[in-house]
Amino acid sequence: MEVYDVIVIGGGPAGVTAAVFARRKLLKTLLISKNVGGQVLLTDNIENYTGYEGRTGTGLADIFERQLQSVSSEVVSDAAMEVVKDGDAFRVKCEEGEYRGRTVIATGGSSAKMLGVPGEERYFGSGVCVCATCDAPMTRNKDVAVIGGGNSAFQSAELLARFAKKVYVVHRRGSFRADAIIVERLRKAPNVEFLLGKTVLEIKGSAKVEVLRVRDSASGGETEIPVQKVFVEIGREVKLDYIKGLVKMNERGQAIVDRLQSTSCKGLFAAGDITDLPYGQAIIASGQGAVAGLAAYDYIMGNACQI
Ligand SMILES: Cc1cc2nc3c(=O)[nH]c(=O)nc-3n(C[C@H](O)[C@H](O)[C@H](O)COP(=O)(O)OP(=O)(O)OC[C@H]3O[C@@H](n4cnc5c(N)ncnc54)[C@H](O)[C@@H]3O)c2cc1C
């Protein structure tokens, strides 16, 4: 079986950048992914990817695709099922094929858990949001709802309260899981209102979101809350099943990496949303991908920083 220097799993910002950096060191590189772009394909509004003025996610993904071609990176449309250590190298078992690499850079990304209520899919991207860091500046003078009761929901609500006119924090249980300190901080914020014991039933609107329909768990009564944006903050699924047995993870199921993007398994690097860096942003994933590509080169060459 052909042996690649680097096998990159994932075609989002982290994976594409890792492959570009590896190829520019003339490493034999394979990128495995069913798409090029990852989560950026899901948004029409990227304003914080430095140097990119195009705004749409698909436009950025087109640039990723061209960049991969310009460095002649091999790309295969497949999905990694399991990575196994094979002597000094790795075997990457995929749905369709199997590949062998001296190093692996895992960048499977993440996806937001969704409510599964009517209207959520229809308004995804036009009122239903999953990333407050990305979309908070677009909520100026708007009424918004944050769904969830954990720290992520509260951190999002606190950020949104800096921009939005009103922020409702909607949670189906009778108490929040978030740390007491942030709950207390938000309790005092003049434009934040807590709605506890409320289950979301539907997100309604015309062209854009206009109303959040909720049911009170105690009374069973239904209420319609007028909002223009709904932030779903009920957790994220981290996509690293294929390396689960090989790497140390934190309590959130993310791969723990050092400053060179190395995991606890030598020769196996990770970058982007699957890692324990708390900021899930495209430019950060790209930056981590760049480090992983360079670190894989140093690992292969036996350079000092990797010894
Ligand atoms: C709606 C939305 C809007 C956003 N807006 C912004 C924004 O404005 N600015 C910003 O900076 N960030 C934004 N983000 C966040 C940003 O898109 C992510 O942080 C970034 O894409 C993470 O990059 P990644 O490469 O780590 O993972 P991803 O982008 O998730 O890419 C992961 C890749 O791995 C592939 N993959 C997964 N599992 C496997 C497998 N088993 N085998 C092979 N391939 C696999 C996927 O198909 C995908 O190609 C937004 C996210 C969403 C969902």
PDBQT file of the ligand as one rigid body, heavy atoms in Angstrom, charges set to zero:
ROOT
HETATM    1  C1  LIG A 401     -23.862  28.569  10.644  1.00  0.00    +0.000 C 
HETATM    2  C2  LIG A 401     -22.431  28.785  11.021  1.00  0.00    +0.000 A 
HETATM    3  C3  LIG A 401     -21.892  30.032  10.884  1.00  0.00    +0.000 A 
HETATM    4  C4  LIG A 401     -20.564  30.264  11.226  1.00  0.00    +0.000 A 
HETATM    5  N1  LIG A 401     -20.046  31.518  11.050  1.00  0.00    +0.000 NA
HETATM    6  C5  LIG A 401     -18.740  31.744  11.294  1.00  0.00    +0.000 A 
HETATM    7  C6  LIG A 401     -18.183  33.024  11.088  1.00  0.00    +0.000 A 
HETATM    8  O1  LIG A 401     -18.855  33.960  10.664  1.00  0.00    +0.000 OA
HETATM    9  N2  LIG A 401     -16.864  33.187  11.361  1.00  0.00    +0.000 N 
HETATM   10  C7  LIG A 401     -16.069  32.165  11.824  1.00  0.00    +0.000 A 
HETATM   11  O2  LIG A 401     -14.881  32.373  12.022  1.00  0.00    +0.000 OA
HETATM   12  N3  LIG A 401     -16.590  30.935  12.056  1.00  0.00    +0.000 NA
HETATM   13  C8  LIG A 401     -17.902  30.703  11.809  1.00  0.00    +0.000 A 
HETATM   14  N4  LIG A 401     -18.446  29.473  12.076  1.00  0.00    +0.000 N 
HETATM   15  C9  LIG A 401     -17.617  28.450  12.726  1.00  0.00    +0.000 C 
HETATM   16  C10 LIG A 401     -16.617  27.842  11.741  1.00  0.00    +0.000 C 
HETATM   17  O3  LIG A 401     -17.290  27.498  10.551  1.00  0.00    +0.000 OA
HETATM   18  C11 LIG A 401     -15.942  26.634  12.369  1.00  0.00    +0.000 C 
HETATM   19  O4  LIG A 401     -15.318  27.009  13.572  1.00  0.00    +0.000 OA
HETATM   20  C12 LIG A 401     -14.885  26.081  11.426  1.00  0.00    +0.000 C 
HETATM   21  O5  LIG A 401     -15.456  25.708  10.199  1.00  0.00    +0.000 OA
HETATM   22  C13 LIG A 401     -14.185  24.870  12.056  1.00  0.00    +0.000 C 
HETATM   23  O6  LIG A 401     -13.302  24.370  11.127  1.00  0.00    +0.000 OA
HETATM   24  P1  LIG A 401     -12.799  22.850  11.184  1.00  0.00    +0.000 P 
HETATM   25  O7  LIG A 401     -11.962  22.671   9.976  1.00  0.00    +0.000 OA
HETATM   26  O8  LIG A 401     -12.237  22.577  12.506  1.00  0.00    +0.000 OA
HETATM   27  O9  LIG A 401     -14.131  21.966  11.112  1.00  0.00    +0.000 OA
HETATM   28  P2  LIG A 401     -15.335  21.921  10.077  1.00  0.00    +0.000 P 
HETATM   29  O10 LIG A 401     -15.520  23.212   9.375  1.00  0.00    +0.000 OA
HETATM   30  O11 LIG A 401     -16.468  21.366  10.854  1.00  0.00    +0.000 OA
HETATM   31  O12 LIG A 401     -14.867  20.854   9.003  1.00  0.00    +0.000 OA
HETATM   32  C14 LIG A 401     -14.758  19.506   9.333  1.00  0.00    +0.000 C 
HETATM   33  C15 LIG A 401     -14.534  18.716   8.070  1.00  0.00    +0.000 C 
HETATM   34  O13 LIG A 401     -14.299  17.360   8.402  1.00  0.00    +0.000 OA
HETATM   35  C16 LIG A 401     -15.138  16.523   7.613  1.00  0.00    +0.000 C 
HETATM   36  N5  LIG A 401     -15.328  15.280   8.365  1.00  0.00    +0.000 N 
HETATM   37  C17 LIG A 401     -15.994  15.061   9.508  1.00  0.00    +0.000 A 
HETATM   38  N6  LIG A 401     -15.896  13.781   9.896  1.00  0.00    +0.000 NA
HETATM   39  C18 LIG A 401     -15.110  13.186   8.966  1.00  0.00    +0.000 A 
HETATM   40  C19 LIG A 401     -14.654  11.854   8.795  1.00  0.00    +0.000 A 
HETATM   41  N7  LIG A 401     -14.965  10.861   9.662  1.00  0.00    +0.000 N 
HETATM   42  N8  LIG A 401     -13.851  11.567   7.719  1.00  0.00    +0.000 NA
HETATM   43  C20 LIG A 401     -13.531  12.541   6.829  1.00  0.00    +0.000 A 
HETATM   44  N9  LIG A 401     -13.964  13.812   6.942  1.00  0.00    +0.000 NA
HETATM   45  C21 LIG A 401     -14.737  14.123   8.000  1.00  0.00    +0.000 A 
HETATM   46  C22 LIG A 401     -16.387  17.369   7.402  1.00  0.00    +0.000 C 
HETATM   47  O14 LIG A 401     -17.160  16.883   6.328  1.00  0.00    +0.000 OA
HETATM   48  C23 LIG A 401     -15.728  18.708   7.115  1.00  0.00    +0.000 C 
HETATM   49  O15 LIG A 401     -15.261  18.784   5.805  1.00  0.00    +0.000 OA
HETATM   50  C24 LIG A 401     -19.765  29.202  11.726  1.00  0.00    +0.000 A 
HETATM   51  C25 LIG A 401     -20.322  27.934  11.873  1.00  0.00    +0.000 A 
HETATM   52  C26 LIG A 401     -21.640  27.708  11.518  1.00  0.00    +0.000 A 
HETATM   53  C27 LIG A 401     -22.220  26.329  11.649  1.00  0.00    +0.000 C 
ENDROOT
TORSDOF 0
